[in-house]
Amino acid sequence: MALNRTVARFLAHGLAQNAIRPGGEVLELGESIIVANASFSDLIDEVQAYVPPDRVEEARRQAEAAKTNKALYQQAFGPARAFFHAVFAPSAYVAVELGLSPRRYTLDLNQTQNIGHRFDYVVNNGTSEHIFDQAKVYEFLHEVTRPGGLMIHWTPGLGFENHGLYNIQPGFVFDLAKANGYEIEVVGLTGYESYEPFSSADDFKRVLKKSPSLRNSLLCSMLRKTSDRPFCPPIQGDYQGGLAAAYQLSKAQRSYKVDGRRNLALGRPALQSSTSKYSYDEAPARDAQGGCNGFITGFYGFTTAQEAEPWWMVDLGAMMPVREVVIYNPLLAAGDLSRRSAKLRIKLSDDSVAWKTVFARTEGEAIGGADGLPLRVPLTDQAARYVRVDLPGTNVLHLDEVEVY
């Protein structure tokens, strides 16, 4: 991929900010070459103020030697490797590409890949936009970076019509960093004439007003990996930050058991003790229907107000043997939503007036739900027309789904 003065200007900014420090192993995604409209001297001029003179001179020597090296690899890639020597002083360098070449990983990053090695610097050199599965490629970059290592990206941001499969929006860097706990060392837009840093997803508007030429620019960033936790694909900032609880729930793992038995509660009339402004509907019968509609969403299907001994019940339509009640709790722990139903009770009735308690939970820990761990309460020698779930004391009752078998 292309090395030019635009990219060199961005790397110079990283050197000036001390984000790039000499030494360490480098993996480059898309092996770079110096493009025809630039030269090694052009690139080294951009960074030499931030590089020790002896390293600059060694890089110049390497670039000159590459021109007459009989190895075709050195003729093509040697000057770019010499520039990387000036910038990174790497202890080792290797690239990921689709083309065949010595000392190179040939990988399709639309597939999950494991190369068995981690690096101090991972450089996404205008390559990720050519790969369809963006989640796979950014997960790969995450996995091959050591904790404490630096991921360096320059990708099409604004403009660049018909280059690659994607342009990256300015806010992407901030969403990616927030989802994965990366420290943002450097982020900015760079074009043929200027480099301008910005500090938030919206701050790029100020940059464009200051430098209109950056309407055709690369989005450049340096992100430091802070931990070894698994990669988390981001969701755009309004959802990830402004709706943090929903974002948490959206990431929850779900597992559903296929049960061939007839669910006696499915679609039956239901009722609850009250509703609140957080209910689906202000009418108790309509809100209560969310507790037996067959959709296990991970959130609550109905909710009462906060009150003394809140309850929900379902009418099975006739006296039925009741052998098991399965209760799905909301998965969301924020605000103790999941813990509120910890001490629930199950009651049965023939007429919805006289109730018999057949189960009372005393544990304080939350029960599960769409994660595959609902509360399953087996019952012996029980029959009823009405099944009720309630809570002792003053509380809010909200459940995802109630099944009766």
N, C-alpha and C positions, 0 to 999 in steps of 0.2 A: 504494500500500500504506500501512498505518497507521503514523502517528507518534503516540506517546503518551508519558506520563511514564516508562513502563517503558523504552522505547527511548532517551529523552532521558537517563535515568540511566546507561545503558550508554555513550552517547557522552560523557557527562561524565567517566566513568572513563577513556576514551581520551584526553580532553583533559588530565586530571590526570596521566596517565602520559607525556605528551608524544608519544604515538603519532600523534595528529592535530596537524598543524602548519598554520598558515594559508597559503593560496595553493594553486595547482595546479588542474588540471582534474578535474571530478567526473563519473563516469558512474554512474547509478543504475539498478539492475535492478528495475523495478517503481516507477513514479513515485509518490512519497509524497504523502499528504495528511494533515492533522491530523484525527484522528477526532472524532466528535461528543461523546464523553465526556471530551475534553481540549480545551485552548485553547492559543493561542500563548503566553500568559503562563505557563501551567503548564509548558510545555516550556522556555521561556527561564529560568524560575526554577531548573531543574535544572542548567543549564550556565553561568549567568552568572558564577559564582565563578571560572571558568577562562577567561573571554573578556574582552578589553579593553572598558571601558565604552563607548567610542565605537562599537565594533562592535555592542554590544548595542543602543545607541540607534538606530543605522542599521537594524538588523533590526526593531526595533519600528516605525520609520517605514514600512518596506517592508510590513510586515504590515497596518498600518492602511490604507495606500494601496491595497492589493490588494482590500480589502472594497468599495470604491466604484469600482474600475476597471471600465470598460464591457466589457472583454475577459473572456469567460467563463472562459478559461484562468486568468487572474489571480485571479478570484474563487474558483476551485476549488483551485488549486495555489499561488497567491502566498504565503499565510502559511507554507506548508511550505518554499517557496524562501527566504523571509526567515529561517526558523530555520536552514536550511543555510548562509545567509550568516553567521550568528553562529558556527556551529560550524566551517565550513571556510574562510570568506572566499574562495570559489573564483574563479578567473579565468574559468572557463567551466563550464556545467552542461548535461548532456543526459541523457535517460532512454531505456531500452529498455522497450517495452510492446507489448501487442497492440492496445490502443485507439488510434484515430487522434487525433493532436494535433500542432500545430506544434512544430518543433524536437525531434522524437522519432524514434528508430529503432523501426519496427514489425517485429519479428522473431519467428519461431518458433524457440526455442532447442532444440527437439528435432532441429533440423538444424544442420549445421556452418555457421557464419556468419563472415564477415569484413567488418568495418566500416571497415577502413583507417585506424584511429586508435587511439592508446593514451592511458591516463589515469593521473593520479597517485593518484586515489581511485576505487575501484570498490565500490559499495555494493549488496550483496545484501539488499534490504529485504523480508524475508519473502516472497520470490518463488520461489526455486529449488524449494521443496517442491511447487509447482504444475506443475512440468515433469517429464514422465515420464523422459526420458533424463538422469539425473543426471550421467553422465560428460560428455555434451555441454555441459551448462550450466556445470559447473565448469571444463571446458577453455576455454570462451568467456571466463569471468571471468579465467582465467590469461592468455589471449592478449591481452586488451584492457588489461591492467595493465602499466605500464612497469616495468622492473627498478628496484627501490627504491621502487615504489609500494605502496600499502596496500589490501588487500582487506578489506572490512568486512562481516561477516555477522550478521544476526539472523534465525534460523529456528526453527520449532517444535522443541523438544528433548524435554521430558517433558510428558506430558498432551496437551492440544490434540486431543481426540478428533474425528475426522472433519474435520480442517482440512487441506486439501491432500492430496497423494498420499503424503507421507512425513513422518516425524519423523526428526531427525538425532540419532544416539547421541552421548553426551558424548565418547567416544574418537575420533569422526570427525575433529575438528579436529587432533588430534595425528597421526593417520595421514596426513591430507592434507598437513600441514606436512612430515612426515618424507619422504614420497614425492617432494616437490617442492622441498625445501630452503628452505621458508618459515621466516622468523623469527616466532615467536609473540609478539606484542606484548601482547595482552590476550585472555583467554578466561575466560568465566564463565557462570553462569546468572542470568537476571533475571526477576523476576515482578512482580506488582502492588505488592508491599510491599518488596522488597529486591533488591539485586544482590550476588552472591557470586562472587569469582574462584576458580578451582581450577587445579591445576598438573599434573595427569596424568589419564589415562583413568579411573583408579580413585578419584581424589581427590574426585570429585563425591559419593561416598558420605558423606564428611565434611560436605560442604556441605548435603546433605539432612538429615543429623542435626542440624546447627546451625539450618537454616531449613526446616522441613517444608513450608512453603507453596510452596517451589520445586519440589514434585512436579508443579506445572503451571507451566512456565517456558520461556522462549526460551533457546536456546543461542546465545551471542553471542561473536564473536571478531574480532580484528584481526590479519591475517597479512601480513607484509611479503615481497614477492617479491624474491629476492636475485640471480637470474640470468635469462638469456634462454633457458634450456634448455626443450625441449618439455614439455608437460604430461604428467604420469605419474599415471594413476588409482591410488589407493591400494588396498591390501589390508589387512584389519584387523590391528591391531598384533601379535598373537601370531605371525602368519605373516611379517609384514614385518620385525619386529625379532628375535624369538626364533629364527626360521628364515631368517636372512639369505641363506644360500646358495640355499635353495629358492626364496626370493622372487626372487633374481637370475635363476635358471633359468626361473622362470615368466614372466618378461618377455622372454626371448630370442625373437628373430624366427626363424621356421622356414620352410623352403622345401623341398618334396619334388619330385623329378623323377619323372614317370610313365614307367616303362620297360616296354615291351611284351615284352621278352625273358623267358625262363624263368630264374628264379633257382634254380640247381642246389642251393644250400645250404638253401633254405627248408624248414623243418620236419624237416631231416635230423638223425640222431643226432650229438651233439657231445660233447666231453670237454675238460677243462682240467686243468692241473697241480695245482691245489689250490683250496681255498675259504678264506674268512675269515669273521669275524663280520659283515662287511658284505655278504656274499653273499645271494642270494635263498634258497638252500638249501645245506645243508652237504654234500650229495652232489655231487661234481664234474659228473656227467653231467646232473643236473637243473639245476644252476646254469648250465652251459654252454649249455643250450637257449635261454637268453635272448639269445644272440648270433646266432641264426638263426631267430627266431620271426616275423619280418616286422614287428615293431613298432619303429619308430624314434622313441624317446621324447625324446631329447635328454640323457638320463642314461645310466648304463651298464646294459647288460642282463646282464652277468656280471662277476665280479671274482675274481681269484686273491688269495692271500696275498702278502706281500712275500717274495720268494725269488729264488734264482739262476735266471735265464733262464726266467721264467714263460711258459706257452704255452696256447693254445686251438686246438682243431682240430675239423673237421667231416668226416663220412664221407658222400661223395656216393653211395655204394651200389654203384658200379661205375666202371670206368675211363671218364672223360669228357674231351672236349676242354675245356681251361680257357683262355678268351680274355681274361677280365678279372676282377679281384677288386676289390670296392668296400668300403671300410672306413669306418664311421661312428664318429666319436669322440664322447665326452661333450662337451657345450658348456660345461660349468661350468669356469671357470678357477680357482675358489677352491681353495686347497690344491694347486695344480698338477695337478689331476686330468687336465686336457686335455693337459698337456705330457708326462705320463708315457709316452705311447705314441708320442712323436715319432720315435724311432729303431727303429720296428718292422721286422720281417722277415717275408716270406712264403715258405713252403716247401711243396713238393709231394712226394707219396709214392704209390707203388703199393700198399704194404703196411703203412704206419704205423710202419715200423721204419727203413728207409733214407730219408733226406730230402734233397731238393735245394733249395738256396736260389735262388729266381728273382727276388727283389727284396729290397733292404736300403736303408732310408732313413737318410740321414746328417744331415739337417737337424735343428736343435734346436727349431724352431717347431712349435706344436701344429697338428694337422690339424683340419678341420671335420667336420661331421656333419649334423645335422638343420637346420642353417642353409643347406643346399643346397651345401655345399662339402666333401663327403666326399673321402677319398683314393681316386682311381681309378687302378688299376694295370693297364694293358693288357699282355697276354702274347702271345707269338707261338710257334706250334708246340709248345704244352705240352699234356700230358694227365696226369690223375691221378685217383685215387680219394679221396685224403685231401688236404685243404688246411689248412695250419697257419699261425697267426700267433704270433710270439713276440718277446721282447725280450732284448737282450744285457744282461749284468751283473745286479746285484741290483735288482729293481724290482717293481712291481705292474702287472699287465695287466688293464685293464678297458675294454671297448669297448661301444658301443651296439648295433651290428649289423654282420655280415659277409655280403656277397652275393657269389655266384660265378656267372659267366656263361660 
